């Protein structure tokens, strides 16, 4: 998967250079037909996600305004069996665990651009929505009669969280060619987050937990590159 991503980035890089050679260097670098994919520049100049780990896409509606959207989707399904043979007074023991989770993050921003030669200062704002869900069930089994028999009650865990907020961004974008740029960006967001979970307590009892949070978060400064097409 990593090698495939690197191959796609290499193809996009070469394609952007070819497009740059076909463009008039005196023309406006950004116009109402400009669109790009954005990537973050990490340590050792590795490319990763900039705004959304699945896709970060920007579309200009003029030479001074643009819309940007970031989408992140993650998930995991795990069936796990843990064996414990440390107890010499009993036969084999194991715990069965089924676990799955899902996470979705959506961000969108309206951006305003101010041009200065081959660079742009930009700023903007937009909503952010993050949703995650988790489910887990587990129980124990003993190998006593020549077959595995359940030795504990089935225990379940449910949980989800949803976060909504407003993100503010400001940055500088510098064009290396008409199709490739680098940019540095600062962000900060104001958000509300609600977390709900139902967890095993004692015996067959469960307890429900509700958490409401309000936060003002400094998103830090990150550097990235854009490939226009």
N, C-alpha and C positions, 0 to 999 in steps of 0.2 A: 504494500500500500504506500509506503514512504517513497520507494523508488518510482512508483507510478505518479505520485504528486510532483516529484522532482522533474520527471519527464514532461509533465504538463506545463510546469512553470518554465522549463527550458524552451518548449515550443512557443509558448506565449511571448517569451523574451525575444526570440528570433523574429517572430511574426510582427511584434511591435517595432523592431528596428527596420524591417522592410517597409512597414507603413510609414515610418518617420521619413524614410528616403523619398517617398512619393509625395510628401506634403510640402507646401510652400513654407519655408522657414520664416517668412515675414508675416504670415497669417496669425490670427489670434490663436493662442494655444488652446483655449477653452471656448466652446460655442454651444449652441443649443442642440448639437448632434453628438456631443462628447459623452462617452460612457466608459466605465472602467471597472476592473476588479482590483481590490486592495488587499495587501498582505503586510503583516508586521515583520519588521527586521529584528531578529533576536540576537543572542550571543553568537559569536563566530559567523555572523551574517546569515544565519539560517532564517528561512522564510516560514512564517506561521500565520495564524489567524490574526486579523487586525481588529475587526469589530464583531464578526461572527465566525465561529470555527467551521461552519458549513459553507457559508458564502458571505462576502462583504462586497456589495455592489453599489455603485454611485452613478446617477444619471443627471446630467445638466439640462436645465430647461432654458438657459440663456448663458451668456458669458459671465454672469455675476451671481447666478443662483443654481442650486442643485438639491436633489433629494438623495439620501443614502439609506440603505437598509442592510441590516446584519441579521443573520439567522444562525443559530446554534442548536443542533439536535444531538442528544447523547442518550445512550441506554445500555442496559446490561441485564442479561438473564444468566443465572448461575444455579446449577444443581450440585450440591456439595455433600460428600460423605466423609466424616472424620472418624477414624478408628482409634480406640484407646484400649490397649492391652496391658496397661501398667498395673492394674489390680489383679494380683495373682490368686485372690480368693474367689474370683468369678471367671466365667468364660468371656468370650469376645463381646465388646461393647462398641456401638457406633452411634453417631448423631447424624440425622438427615436434615439438611437445610436447603430450602428452595428460596431463591431471592431474585427479585427483578426491580429495576428502577427505570425511570424515564425523565429526561430533562429537556426543556425547550426554552430558548431565550430569543426574544424578538426585540430589535431596536430599530428605530427610524428617526431620521433627522432632516431638518430643513437647514441648508447651509447658504450663507451669503459670502461672496468672494470679492476681494479688492485686489486689483492687478498692479504689479510693479515690475516692469520689464518681463523677465522670465520666471518670476515668482508671484505667488498669491498669498495674501493673508486671508484666512477664512474663520468664520465663527457661526455657531448655530445652536439649535436645541431640538429636542424631540423626546418621544415617550420610550420607555423601556419596560418590558414585561418578561418576567422569569417565572416559569412553572416547573415544579419537580414533584415526582410521586415515587414512593417506595413501598414495597410489600415483601414481607418475609414470613415464612412458616418453618417450624422445626420441631422435631421430636426425637426420642432416643429408642434404640432397639438393642435387645440382648440375643445372643446366639446360645440358646439353652437346650432346646429339644431337637437340634439338628436343623432348625430353620430360624430365621430372624423373626422375633416377636417384639411388638411395641411395648416398651417399658415406661413410657411417660406420655402424658396428654399432649395432643397437638397444640402448639402455642403459635400465635399469629401476631404480627406487627403491621400496622398500617400507618402511613404518614404522607402528608403532602405539604407543600409550601407554595405560595404565590406572592410575587413581589411586583409592584408597579411603581413607576417613578418618572421623573423628568431629568434628562441628562443634558448638561451644557458642555459645549466643546469649543475650543479655539486652537488654531494651528497655522502653520506656514507650509506651503507646498512649492517645491522648486522643480522645474522641468529640466531633465537631462537631455531629452530629445522631445519631439512633438508627441511622442507616444508613451514615454516613460518619465515618471516623476518620483521624487522622494519627499516625505513630509514628516514633520514632528507635530504632535498633538497633545494638548492638555484637556482633561475632562473632569467633571464633577457632577454628582447627581444627588437628588433629593428623592427619597423613596419610602414606601410603606410596605412592610412584609408581614404576612400572616402565616403561621405554622401550626398545623394540627397533627396530632399523632395519638394512636391508641396502642398502648404497650401492656404486655403481661405484667402483673403486679405480684400477687401471692395466690397460690392455688389456681383456681379457675377464674380468678378475678382479674379485671383489666382496669387500667386508669387512663383517662383522657387528658391530654395536655394541649392547651391553647396558648400561643404566644403571639403578641402583636408588637411590632417594632417600627419605630420611625428613625430614619438615619439621614445624615448628610455625609456622603463619602467622597473622598478625594481619589479620583481614578488614576492619578499619576500622569507621567509623560511617557508616551510611546512613539516609536519611530516606525515608518512603514514605506512601502513603495506601491505605486499604482501602474497598471498596464492598461492604456487606453486603446480602444478599438472602434 
